[in-house]
Amino acid sequence: MSGFPSDTRPLVIAVIGSGPRGISVLERLAVRTAAEAEQAGGGTPRPVRVHLIDATEVGAGRVWRTDQDDWFTMNTVVSQVTMYSGDPDGGPDRPGAGPSLGDWIARRARDAGEELLGPDDYAPRVRYGHYLAHVLGTVAAAMPAHVELLPLNGRVTSLRPAAGGGYRLGIDGHEAPLEADRVVLATGHPVNAPGAFEREMLGFAAKTPGTRYLCGDSAADMPLGEDDIPAGSVVGVKGLGLSFYDVMLALTVGRGGEFRTGPDGVLRYRPSGREPRIVAGSRSGLPIPARGRNQKEPDYSHRALFLTPDALEHARQARRALNGSGQLDFEHDVLPLLRAEIDHVYYTTLVRRAQGAAAAEVFAQAHAKVLHEGGDRRALLMEAGLADVEPVDLDALARPFGQEVFDSPEDFRTHLLKVMDEDLAAAELGTLDGPLKSSLDVLRDIRNVVRQAVDYGGLLPASHTGFFHGRFLPVNALLSAGPPMARVEQLRALITQGVVEVAGPDTVFEAAPEAGGFRVGSPRVNGSERIAQTLIDARIPTPDLLRDTSPLTRQLVDDGMVRPYVIEGPDGDRHVTGGLDVTVSPFHVVDSSGRSQPDLYALGIPTEHTRWFTQVGSSRPGVGTLFYRDADAIAADALRPAGPVVLPRQATGERRPAAPARTSVREGEPA
């Protein structure tokens, strides 16, 4: 097959995974093939056949499937979410021009009488699944005549090179393999083999009657019903992040309980009597704080002043002069610039609240000048009335209890509720008018520049593993990706009424054979120890190529068709990341010998650690996000004519990849 328009045999593309990443590639394939048809005039473009394959639900995938309960909620407001690569233009919904999630929900509310959500509300995941299905429907309807789209519900179990080129895909339930010229891996969240702690807990539960241990996964896929977890039993929950809230709701609202606001304005929980008692904990002892009340337009973009591509390049040049490597030390080269960005927004917002927009503009210019010149800002802060206001301390916010020891669970609960109330008050001020939440939102707004520092071995191995992954990412996740305020208010009500107990900082989870259950407690909260019959790990597993239990991944690893990305330092130190190794855009998969495979691509979560923050599940209206550009790059390359391929530099097996190319900082990514 030559791949030119005179061919009669179709170019066959298989997209494995039809969650947001797979649908995004499909949407751009539709846009580009429509352009091909238009450019062909009266001629006939080469035929294209696209197989869209998903093991769970074609058009929504596993995480967003449309049969899940509606208390599992997104953590991005609906106006900031779109799967179309262009905004509506007055015509029908179609690839390249379609509504945001918020606009689509508003239309459905008008036309079908469904619940209306405002632009700054948060949708249930199931509604996003229906939106994804709508997008797929419009893509299918708009495919040009020379393109055939074939959805296929099945699990791909093998992928091997075909004798005449391309690949043969083995699929459960299908005797004959599917043949494809080009394949896109967009397989989403993995299910990992249990680690040491998980194996210990599973082993204990297997030999201890009446106990159960649930490994980390999407809460919608966990057995959380009454037959699995009896009413009145004690449930330990490891982790207080986003998935904790999902588990919490499944065990309360999912058991028939209700939240109601009383005449005094206080939210209370009305139990059904079918709930278990929840005892939860984490290292910090702090449930992930609330997102600020959204005040930003969908196309809002924070203009970075300190953590810029130019600043990173300057730091790389300094590192090269020092040790011959452009790899950065995150703590010393990147974090000070990020902190300056956060402080600048924080102090400027404080001035705007106290003195108005004009005074804030004057202050911002003077403050930026002092920071750029490395001067002392104390006089400027004093003049602005901020002499006694400390800068934002990310570590203190993420670990608000420090090393304090609490006399009793009641003592800790009092402190915890105070922290939660202060956070909710800060969140209510908003993401533009609230000094704290607007400054923490910088962590989201500036992710693309952080990516430029981190991706493709941009950090020294020790810095990547020690500081970036070990210290920064937990703090960043806790402070930048929280749930809606309503979820935190619900948790507060459950804590107040004794349905949920947070054990405290440095929570210990362990088997307690003598008690016939799992011990949950904080060494810093006297009297906090509880015995649980069920222990749930409410942490989403981190992607790890070598622990992924998928038959497809196992086969690809065993056959040497994929390999984990390895960061190599200037002194020969190495770190195996666990992320699937891919080239720079358009993300060709790199095999075990370091060769790029030009007809095999990988996108999204499987490539986490090679690239950073790949779990983004949508684009933003009016903004050319990296989510959209990644999908378009793969679509363009997958449609290329057959012939020699100029491989990206990473594919040549060089010892350490070059720093990634710069990208615009005017990019917003939902989270």
Buried (B, 14 or more C-beta within 10 A) or exposed (E): BEBEBEBEEBBBBBBBBBBBBBBBBBBBBBBBBBBBBEEBEEEEBBBBBBBBBBBBBBBBBBBBBBEBBEBBBBBBBBBBBBBBBBBBEEEEBBBBBBBBBBBBBBBBEEEEEBEEBEBBBBBBBBBBBBBBBBBBEBBBEBBBEBBEBEBBBBBBBBBEBEEEEBBBBBBEEBEEBBBBBBBBBBBBBBBBBBEEBBEBBBEBBEEBEEBBBBBBBBBBBBEBEBEEBEBEBBBBBBBBBBBBBBBBBBBBBBBEBEBEEEEEEEBBBEBBEBBBBBBBBBBBBBBBBBBBBBBBBBBBBBEBBBBBBEBBBEBBEEBEEEEEBBBBBBBEBBBBBBBBBBBBBBBBBBBBEEBEEEBBEEBBEBBBEBBEEEEEBEEBBEEBEBEEEEBBEBEEBBBBBEEBBBEEBEBBBEBBBEBBEEBBEBBBBBBBBBBBBBBBBBBBBBBBBBBBBBBBBBBBBBBBBBBBBEBBBBBBBBBBBBBBBBBBBBBBBBBBEEBBBBBBBBBBBBBBEEEEBBBBBBBBBBBBBBBBBBBBBBBBBBBBBEBBEBBBBBBBBEBEBBBBBBBBBBEEEEBBBBBBBBBBBBBBBBBBEBBBBBBBBBBBBBBBBBBBBBBBBBBBBBBBBBBBBBBBBBBBBBBBEBEEBEBBEBBEEEEBBBBBEBBEBBBBBBB
